[in-house]
């Protein structure tokens, strides 16, 4: 859906080389260790070999606030490990909510995913891609407007598999 709907200009060129690791456990400390190992892996591996990575945590962080707090800890660890300016984290969660927006707004779906996950991005690659995108600072707002135009029914038409996931579990809230 991200590629088909054009939500991320970075996704299509790297999709075939995307590293996806699933942490199946329920221990936050072990999930954090797994993320730290992925940061090391990306830092030590060429962008051609592994351009970007996802750590998916299906058995952890069903609560968005708990996930959000963990993400801030991970971002601090990224800085402490010396990767600030080299790598950055993007966040996705089934119940992702942008602060200050109506919880029913389809715009939240720009950062919703079937499972909680952290996306590790290379800043150099982001900068190179952004040079090729018209008005890159407008990407988030364009995506939110696009998903509002689609609406919940349109999102489900694009990706019906989401219907019975946590992404749509609280759609009436």
N, C-alpha and C positions, 0 to 999 in steps of 0.2 A: 504494500500500500504506500509506503514511504516513497519508493521509486516511481510507482505507477502514477501517483498523484503529484509528483514533483515537489514533495515537501522538503527534501534535503538535496542540495546540489552536489553534496559530497558522496552520497550513497552509491549511485550507479557505477561510477568508475572503480570503486574498491570492493563492490559486493562479492565478487568471486574470490577475493583474498581475505575477506573478513574473518578474523579469529573469534570464534564464539566458544566460551567455556561456561559450562553450567556447574554451579556449586549446588549439589543436591542436599546438603546438610542443613542443620538448624542452629549451628553454632556461629554467632556473630564474629567471634574472634577468628575462627577458621576462614570465614568468608572474607574478612579483612586481610588475612594472610594471603588468600588466593588473589585478591585484588592487587596487593603489593607485588606479588610474583608476576602478575600480568604487566604491571608498570615496568618492572625490571626487564621483562621479555621484550616489550615494545622498544624500550630505550636501547637495548643491546642488539636489536634486529633491524635490518634495513626496512625502510618504508616500502620498498618494492616487494619484499617478502611478506611483511605483515603491515599493511597500511593503518589498520585500526582494529579495535577489539571490543567485544562485549563480554561482561561478566553477568550472567543471569542467575538469579537467586530465587527459584520457584517456591522453596519451602521456608523462606524468610521474608520478613517485612510486609506482611499483609496490611499492616497499619501504615498509612502514608507518612504520618509524623515521625514514627520510628525510623522509617527508611530515610526521611529527610535529615534527621539527626545523624544517622550513620554516614550519609553522603558527606556531610560537613566534616566529620571526623576523617573520612577518606581524603577529602580535599586538603585538609591540614597535613595528613601523612604524605600526600603527593609533594607538597611544599617542603616538608622536612626531609624527604628523600632526594631533594635537589632537582625535581622534574618540573618545577614551575617555569614556564616559558618554553618548555619542550612538549609537555603533555598536558591535557586538560580533560576534565570529566564532564560528561553530559548525563542527565538523569531522565529515567523513564520508569513509570510505575502505573499499575492498573487504575489507581484512584488519584492520579496526578491532578492537582488543583493549582491554578495560578492565583496568587493572593489578590484579593480585591475584585475578582470576577465571580459572577453568578455561578454556583456549582453546577447548574444545568447547561451552561454554555458549552457547545460543541468544541470551542477553541481549546479546551483542556486536552482534547484528543491529540494535539500535536506532540504531547509528551506522555501519552498513555501507551502502555504495552501490555501484553497478556501476563507478563511476570515482571516483578521488580528487576531492573537491570541498570548497570552502569556502562556507559559507552566511553572508552578511552580514545581520545583523538590526538593526533599529532598537530601541534600548532603550526609548523612549517607548511604542512599539507593544507591546512585550513586557509592560511594566508595565500597560498598559490591558487587555490580554488576560488577564493573570494575575489581575486583579481579578474577572474573570468565571468563574474556574476554582476549583472546590472543591479545597482542599489542594494548591496548585500545587507546593509543595516535594516532593510525593510523585510527581510526574509521572515522573521518571526510574525510580524503583523500580517504579511501576505498569507502565511499558513493559517493563522487564526481566522482570517476573513474567509479563506477558501473552505475551511471546515465548517464555519457557520453557514456558508451557502449550501454545502452538502447536507448539513443537519444530521441528526442521529440515523435517520432512515437511509440517507445517502452513504454514510460511513458504513453501515451494515451491508448495503448493496455492493460497495467496493470490496468489503472483506467480511462475508457472512460468518466466517469462523469465529469472529469476535463475540457473537451473540451470547454464547454460553460461557464466557470467560468473566473474570473479575473486572474487566474493562467496562462491561455493561451491567455489573451486579447492582450498582446503586444509581442507575441512570435517572430514576425518578426523584432523587433527593434534591 
